[in-house]
Amino acid sequence: MLFYSTRTSSLKANLEEAVFRSLPSDNGLYMPEFIPTLPQEFLETIENRTFNEIATEVAFALLGDDIPRLDLENIVSGAFTFEAPVAQITPDNFVLELFHGPSMAFKDFGARFMAALMSYFLTRSNKELKILVATSGDTGGAVAQGFYKVPGISVTILYPSGKVSEIQEKQLTTLGHNITALEVAGSFDDCQWLVKEAFLDSELTERFNLASANSINIARLIPQSFYYFAAYAQVKKMGKPVVFSVPSGNFGNLSAGILAYKMGLPVHHFIASTNANNVVPRYLTSNSYTPLPSIETISNAMDVGNPSNFVRLTKLFDEDWEKIREKVSGYYFTDDETQESMRQIFSETNYVMCPHTAVAYNGLQKYRKDSGEDFIGIFLATAHPAKFLDLVEKTLDSSIYIPERLENLLSLEKISIPINVDFDAFKAYLLG
């Protein structure tokens, strides 16, 4: 499989080049040259397969030209030692829990698969690698856990100061060893800009083998498609159309769902659910894409004003706005609306949602009301609610369960390096 640049279709790379280079030289994003369709027999019997069996089948369809099936099975089994269960909330509303991995956020799926894939290639080439990653919250913790002590790889994580929860911050600033955290006096968009500039700087790319673990890296995007297949497998027996509501910030998660659909997963509709950072819902209404500075909200991991993966979303539909509108609806919600849903679901079902999950729930209910259709709705729970402990307990006026692995973090010392939004200073740090 070759991967082309979203800016220059003739600019292509093989899998290993795309994974380690992260960004093409024209600052586009890598996309598969073609999207394979999975065998009908696989989809007809998918409910009888384990998560890892599903993941291996999907990965082999996309990456089988580059990696033997047995090696892919080993990569998958090493990455995914946890499940992605679907829980029923009401008769037609289900939640896909993506927080059962090491960092208790959906980013574990992409980060651990990417770490295993890079390790596979590094073992054969004896390369050393420097990973740069920007985070709005959960990516940092997942990447830190996924790459911790992986031989031949050092990781530098940039995060916006004061804009991540305490537990999220502790997850990416307390490991040490090959993990370094830079606390940026700015927004997530600023962090992302610094990382992108580094990949375009010839002095840095000549000195280091740079790679990114953000969802801009195709190795992060592909494994996120696996849990859409696994979720469908768990509700297939109900015999109704399936609709996914995806809490969206940088739009890698929704792009992965569309990728699954393009590979043959029978999804009736997708919902792009956002907070006040509503650039994509506005685009879906107006056919005008106008990035704005990010707005700080209680669903901080989605505070993205210029989502990198938007271009992937459009490429998956051949940049046809009408085609996108047919398959994707967009809604955005205020913090008050988010907290009201958190309280409502907790009161009615005793289920605790993090604010990002609540945004996805709101999108599902809005689409159900607007469409009047009968379907199975699956909203994605992207993080354990205890990662936003103070906010969730204050919203619900109740104490919630804290998993031991998160509770232990609170007593650890944060170690970070403060920097300004200054590329020259960032570059000097990397070179130093």
C-alpha positions as CSV (number, residue, x, y, z in Angstrom):
1,M,0.0,0.0,0.0
2,L,1.2,3.5,-0.9
3,F,0.1,6.6,0.9
4,Y,-0.4,9.9,-0.9
5,S,-0.3,13.5,0.3
6,T,-3.6,15.3,0.7
7,R,-1.9,18.3,-0.9
8,T,0.0,16.7,-3.7
9,S,-1.5,13.4,-4.9
10,S,1.6,12.4,-6.8
11,L,3.7,12.7,-3.6
12,K,3.7,9.2,-2.2
13,A,5.4,7.0,0.4
14,N,5.3,3.4,1.5
15,L,4.0,2.4,5.0
16,E,7.3,2.6,6.8
17,E,8.1,6.0,5.3
18,A,4.7,7.4,6.0
19,V,4.8,6.2,9.7
20,F,8.2,7.6,10.4
21,R,8.0,10.7,8.4
22,S,4.5,11.5,9.8
23,L,4.0,14.5,7.4
24,P,4.7,14.7,3.7
25,S,7.2,17.4,2.7
26,D,4.4,19.6,1.4
27,N,2.7,19.7,4.8
28,G,-0.2,17.6,3.8
29,L,-1.4,14.4,5.5
30,Y,-0.9,10.8,4.3
31,M,-3.9,8.9,3.1
32,P,-4.2,5.3,1.6
33,E,-3.8,5.3,-2.1
34,F,-6.9,3.1,-2.3
35,I,-9.4,1.9,0.4
36,P,-9.9,-1.9,0.2
37,T,-13.4,-3.4,0.7
38,L,-13.5,-6.2,3.3
39,P,-14.9,-9.6,2.3
40,Q,-18.7,-9.9,2.7
41,E,-18.2,-13.1,4.7
42,F,-16.2,-11.2,7.3
43,L,-19.0,-8.7,7.8
44,E,-21.7,-11.4,7.9
45,T,-19.9,-13.3,10.7
46,I,-18.3,-10.4,12.5
47,E,-20.3,-10.9,15.7
48,N,-18.5,-14.3,16.2
49,R,-15.0,-12.7,16.2
50,T,-12.9,-11.2,19.0
51,F,-11.7,-7.6,19.0
52,N,-8.2,-8.8,18.0
53,E,-9.5,-11.0,15.3
54,I,-11.5,-8.1,13.9
55,A,-8.5,-5.7,14.2
56,T,-6.1,-8.2,12.4
57,E,-8.6,-8.6,9.5
58,V,-8.9,-4.8,9.0
59,A,-5.2,-4.2,9.5
60,F,-4.3,-6.9,7.0
61,A,-6.6,-5.4,4.4
62,L,-4.8,-2.1,4.6
63,L,-1.3,-3.1,5.5
64,G,-0.9,-6.7,4.3
65,D,1.2,-5.6,1.3
66,D,3.9,-4.4,3.8
67,I,3.6,-6.7,6.8
68,P,3.0,-10.4,6.8
69,R,-0.2,-11.5,8.5
70,L,1.5,-13.4,11.4
71,D,3.5,-10.2,12.2
72,L,0.3,-8.2,12.1
73,E,-1.3,-10.6,14.5
74,N,1.6,-10.2,16.9
75,I,1.4,-6.4,16.6
76,V,-2.3,-6.4,17.3
77,S,-2.1,-8.8,20.2
78,G,0.7,-6.8,21.8
79,A,-1.1,-3.5,21.4
80,F,-4.6,-4.5,22.5
81,T,-4.7,-6.2,25.8
82,F,-8.0,-4.6,26.6
83,E,-11.5,-4.5,25.1
84,A,-13.9,-1.9,23.7
85,P,-17.3,-3.0,25.2
86,V,-20.6,-1.5,24.2
87,A,-22.9,-0.8,27.2
88,Q,-26.7,-0.3,26.8
89,I,-28.0,2.9,28.4
90,T,-31.6,2.9,27.2
91,P,-33.4,0.5,24.7
92,D,-31.9,2.2,21.6
93,N,-28.9,4.1,23.1
94,F,-25.6,2.4,23.6
95,V,-22.2,3.7,24.7
96,L,-18.9,2.5,23.3
97,E,-16.5,2.5,26.2
98,L,-13.0,3.3,24.8
99,F,-11.4,3.9,28.2
100,H,-10.3,0.5,29.3
101,G,-6.6,0.8,28.2
102,P,-3.6,1.9,30.2
103,S,-4.3,5.7,30.1
104,M,-8.0,5.2,30.3
105,A,-8.7,7.1,27.1
106,F,-9.5,6.2,23.5
107,K,-6.1,7.4,22.4
108,D,-4.7,4.1,23.8
109,F,-5.9,2.3,20.7
110,G,-3.9,4.5,18.3
111,A,-0.9,5.1,20.5
112,R,-0.2,1.4,21.4
113,F,-0.7,0.2,17.8
114,M,1.6,2.9,16.5
115,A,4.2,2.1,19.2
116,A,4.1,-1.6,18.2
117,L,4.3,-0.8,14.5
118,M,7.3,1.5,15.0
119,S,9.0,-1.0,17.2
120,Y,8.5,-3.6,14.5
121,F,10.2,-1.4,11.9
122,L,12.9,-0.2,14.2
123,T,13.9,-3.7,15.1
124,R,14.7,-4.3,11.5
125,S,16.5,-1.0,10.8
126,N,18.3,-0.2,14.1
127,K,17.1,3.4,13.7
128,E,16.7,5.8,16.6
129,L,13.6,8.0,16.7
130,K,12.5,11.3,18.2
131,I,8.7,11.6,18.5
132,L,7.1,15.0,18.8
133,V,3.4,15.2,19.9
134,A,1.0,17.9,20.7
135,T,-1.9,17.1,23.1
136,S,-5.1,18.8,24.2
137,G,-5.4,16.2,27.0
138,D,-5.7,12.5,26.3
139,T,-3.2,12.0,23.5
140,G,-0.3,12.9,25.7
141,G,-1.1,10.3,28.4
142,A,-1.8,7.6,25.8
143,V,1.5,8.3,23.9
144,A,3.5,8.5,27.1
145,Q,2.1,5.1,28.2
146,G,2.4,3.5,24.8
147,F,6.0,4.5,24.1
148,Y,7.3,4.4,27.7
149,K,10.7,2.6,27.7
150,V,10.4,1.5,24.1
151,P,14.0,1.0,22.9
152,G,15.3,3.5,20.4
153,I,12.5,6.0,20.8
154,S,12.4,9.3,22.8
155,V,9.2,11.3,23.1
156,T,8.6,15.0,23.6
157,I,5.0,16.0,24.4
158,L,3.8,19.6,24.1
159,Y,0.6,20.5,26.1
160,P,-1.2,23.8,26.8
161,S,-0.5,25.1,30.3
162,G,-3.6,25.2,32.5
163,K,-5.8,23.7,29.9
164,V,-5.7,20.0,30.8
165,S,-7.1,18.2,33.9
166,E,-4.8,17.4,36.8
167,I,-4.9,13.7,36.1
168,Q,-4.3,14.2,32.4
169,E,-1.2,16.4,33.3
170,K,0.1,13.8,35.7
171,Q,-0.2,11.1,33.1
172,L,2.2,12.8,30.8
173,T,4.6,14.6,33.2
174,T,5.4,11.8,35.8
175,L,6.9,9.0,33.8
176,G,10.4,10.4,33.0
177,H,12.9,8.0,31.3
178,N,12.3,8.5,27.5
179,I,9.3,10.8,28.0
180,T,9.7,14.6,28.3
181,A,6.8,17.1,28.7
182,L,6.9,20.7,27.5
183,E,4.3,23.0,29.1
184,V,3.4,25.6,26.5
185,A,2.1,29.0,27.4
186,G,-0.6,28.9,24.8
187,S,-3.4,26.8,23.3
188,F,-3.5,23.3,21.8
189,D,-3.5,24.9,18.3
190,D,-0.2,26.6,19.3
191,C,1.3,23.3,20.4
192,Q,0.2,21.7,17.1
193,W,1.7,24.6,15.2
194,L,5.1,24.1,16.9
195,V,5.1,20.4,16.1
196,K,4.2,21.0,12.4
197,E,6.9,23.7,12.0
198,A,9.5,21.3,13.4
199,F,8.7,18.7,10.7
200,L,9.1,21.4,8.1
201,D,12.5,22.6,9.4
202,S,15.3,21.2,7.4
203,E,17.9,21.5,10.1
204,L,15.8,19.5,12.5
205,T,14.9,16.8,10.0
206,E,18.5,16.4,9.0
207,R,19.7,16.1,12.6
208,F,16.9,13.8,13.9
209,N,14.6,11.0,12.7
210,L,11.5,12.9,13.6
211,A,8.0,11.3,13.8
212,S,4.7,12.4,15.2
213,A,2.3,10.4,17.4
214,N,-0.6,12.8,16.8
215,S,-3.6,11.7,14.8
216,I,-1.8,13.4,11.8
217,N,0.2,10.1,11.7
218,I,-1.6,7.5,9.6
219,A,-0.5,4.8,12.1
220,R,-2.7,6.5,14.7
221,L,-5.7,6.8,12.4
222,I,-5.9,3.2,11.1
223,P,-6.3,1.4,14.5
224,Q,-9.1,3.8,15.5
225,S,-11.2,2.2,12.8
226,F,-11.0,-1.1,14.5
227,Y,-13.4,-0.3,17.3
228,Y,-16.1,0.8,15.0
229,F,-16.2,-2.7,13.5
230,A,-16.1,-4.2,17.0
231,A,-19.0,-2.0,18.2
232,Y,-21.1,-2.9,15.2
233,A,-20.4,-6.6,15.9
234,Q,-21.8,-6.2,19.4
235,V,-25.2,-4.7,18.2
236,K,-25.5,-6.4,14.9
237,K,-28.0,-9.0,16.2
238,M,-30.5,-6.3,17.0
239,G,-31.1,-5.9,13.2
240,K,-31.5,-2.1,13.1
241,P,-29.5,0.6,11.3
242,V,-26.5,1.8,13.3
243,V,-25.6,5.5,13.9
244,F,-22.4,6.6,15.6
245,S,-22.1,9.9,17.4
246,V,-18.4,10.9,17.8
247,P,-17.1,13.6,20.2
248,S,-14.8,15.6,17.9
249,G,-11.9,17.9,18.3
250,N,-9.1,17.2,15.8
251,F,-11.4,14.9,13.8
252,G,-9.1,11.9,13.7
253,N,-11.7,9.8,15.5
254,L,-14.5,10.6,13.0
255,S,-12.2,10.2,10.0
256,A,-11.4,6.7,11.3
257,G,-15.1,5.9,11.4
258,I,-15.5,7.1,7.9
259,L,-12.6,4.9,6.9
260,A,-14.3,1.9,8.4
261,Y,-17.5,2.8,6.5
262,K,-15.6,3.1,3.2
263,M,-14.1,-0.4,3.9
264,G,-17.6,-1.8,4.0
265,L,-18.9,-1.3,7.5
266,P,-22.7,-0.8,7.2
267,V,-23.0,2.5,9.1
268,H,-26.3,4.3,8.5
269,H,-25.0,7.8,9.6
270,F,-22.3,9.6,11.6
271,I,-22.7,12.6,13.9
272,A,-19.9,15.1,14.4
273,S,-20.5,16.3,17.9
274,T,-18.5,19.3,19.2
275,N,-18.3,21.8,21.9
276,A,-18.2,25.6,21.2
277,N,-15.3,24.9,18.8
278,N,-17.8,24.3,16.0
279,V,-15.8,24.8,12.8
280,V,-17.0,21.5,11.3
281,P,-20.7,21.7,12.2
282,R,-20.6,25.2,10.7
283,Y,-19.0,23.8,7.5
284,L,-21.7,21.0,7.3
285,T,-24.3,23.7,7.4
286,S,-22.7,26.4,5.1
287,N,-20.1,24.6,3.0
288,S,-17.6,27.2,4.3
289,Y,-14.6,26.1,6.3
290,T,-13.5,28.9,8.5
291,P,-11.0,28.1,11.3
292,L,-11.1,30.3,14.4
293,P,-8.9,30.5,17.5
294,S,-9.8,27.7,19.9
295,I,-12.3,28.4,22.8
296,E,-11.7,27.0,26.2
297,T,-14.5,24.6,27.4
298,I,-15.0,21.9,30.0
299,S,-14.5,19.3,27.3
300,N,-10.9,20.4,26.9
301,A,-9.6,17.6,24.6
302,M,-12.0,18.9,21.9
303,D,-10.8,22.6,22.2
304,V,-9.5,22.7,18.6
305,G,-10.1,25.7,16.3
306,N,-8.4,24.3,13.2
307,P,-8.7,20.5,13.2
308,S,-5.8,18.9,11.3
309,N,-7.8,15.9,10.2
310,F,-10.6,17.9,8.5
311,V,-8.8,17.5,5.2
312,R,-8.9,13.7,5.6
313,L,-12.6,13.8,6.3
314,T,-13.1,15.6,3.0
315,K,-10.8,13.4,1.0
316,L,-12.7,10.3,2.1
317,F,-15.7,11.8,0.3
318,D,-13.7,13.1,-2.7
319,E,-14.1,16.6,-1.4
320,D,-17.8,16.6,-2.3
321,W,-19.8,18.6,0.3
322,E,-23.1,17.0,-0.7
323,K,-21.7,13.5,-0.2
324,I,-20.4,14.5,3.2
325,R,-23.7,16.0,4.2
326,E,-25.5,12.8,3.2
327,K,-23.5,10.7,5.7
328,V,-22.5,13.2,8.4
329,S,-24.5,15.6,10.5
330,G,-22.9,18.2,12.8
331,Y,-24.1,19.6,16.1
332,Y,-22.4,21.7,18.8
333,F,-23.2,22.2,22.4
334,T,-22.5,24.7,25.2
335,D,-20.9,23.7,28.6
336,D,-24.3,24.1,30.2
337,E,-25.9,21.7,27.8
338,T,-23.1,19.2,28.4
339,Q,-23.4,19.3,32.2
340,E,-27.2,19.1,32.0
341,S,-26.9,15.8,30.1
342,M,-24.3,14.5,32.5
343,R,-26.7,15.1,35.4
344,Q,-29.7,13.7,33.5
345,I,-28.1,10.4,32.5
346,F,-26.6,10.0,36.0
347,S,-30.0,10.6,37.6
348,E,-31.9,8.3,35.2
349,T,-29.4,5.4,34.8
350,N,-26.6,6.0,37.3
351,Y,-24.1,6.0,34.4
352,V,-21.3,8.5,34.7
353,M,-20.1,10.3,31.6
354,C,-17.1,12.5,31.1
355,P,-17.9,15.9,29.4
356,H,-16.6,14.7,26.0
357,T,-18.9,11.6,26.2
358,A,-21.8,13.9,27.1
359,V,-21.2,16.0,24.0
360,A,-21.5,12.8,21.9
361,Y,-24.7,11.8,23.8
362,N,-26.2,15.2,23.1
363,G,-25.4,14.9,19.4
364,L,-27.1,11.5,19.2
365,Q,-30.3,12.8,20.8
366,K,-30.4,15.8,18.6
367,Y,-30.0,13.7,15.5
368,R,-32.6,11.2,16.7
369,K,-35.1,14.1,17.2
370,D,-34.3,15.8,13.9
371,S,-34.3,12.6,11.8
372,G,-37.3,10.8,13.4
373,E,-35.6,7.6,12.3
374,D,-35.5,4.2,14.2
375,F,-31.9,3.1,14.8
376,I,-29.4,1.8,17.2
377,G,-27.4,4.8,18.4
378,I,-23.8,4.4,19.7
379,F,-22.1,7.4,21.3
380,L,-18.4,7.1,22.0
381,A,-17.1,7.4,25.5
382,T,-13.6,8.7,24.9
383,A,-12.2,8.9,28.5
384,H,-12.9,7.6,32.0
385,P,-14.9,10.2,33.9
386,A,-12.4,10.1,36.8
387,K,-9.9,11.8,34.5
388,F,-12.0,14.9,35.0
389,L,-12.7,14.3,38.6
390,D,-13.3,17.7,40.0
391,L,-15.6,18.8,37.2
392,V,-17.6,15.5,37.1
393,E,-18.1,15.4,40.9
394,K,-19.1,19.1,41.0
395,T,-21.5,18.6,38.1
396,L,-23.1,15.5,39.6
397,D,-22.9,16.7,43.2
398,S,-21.7,13.2,44.0
399,S,-18.4,11.3,44.5
400,I,-17.4,8.9,41.7
401,Y,-15.2,5.8,41.6
402,I,-11.6,6.5,40.9
403,P,-9.6,3.6,39.4
404,E,-6.5,2.8,41.4
405,R,-4.2,3.5,38.4
406,L,-5.5,7.1,38.2
407,E,-5.6,7.7,42.0
408,N,-2.0,6.7,42.4
409,L,-1.0,9.5,39.9
410,L,-2.2,12.2,42.1
411,S,0.6,11.8,44.6
412,L,3.4,11.8,42.0
413,E,5.5,14.9,41.2
414,K,4.8,16.8,38.0
415,I,8.0,17.4,35.9
416,S,7.6,19.7,32.9
417,I,9.6,22.3,31.1
418,P,7.8,25.6,30.5
419,I,8.1,27.2,27.0
420,N,6.5,30.1,25.1
421,V,4.9,29.9,21.7
422,D,8.2,30.6,20.0
423,F,9.4,28.2,17.3
424,D,13.0,29.4,17.5
425,A,13.1,28.7,21.2
426,F,11.5,25.3,20.7
427,K,14.0,24.5,18.0
428,A,16.9,25.5,20.2
429,Y,15.6,23.3,22.9
430,L,15.4,20.3,20.6
431,L,18.9,20.9,19.2
432,G,20.3,21.4,22.7
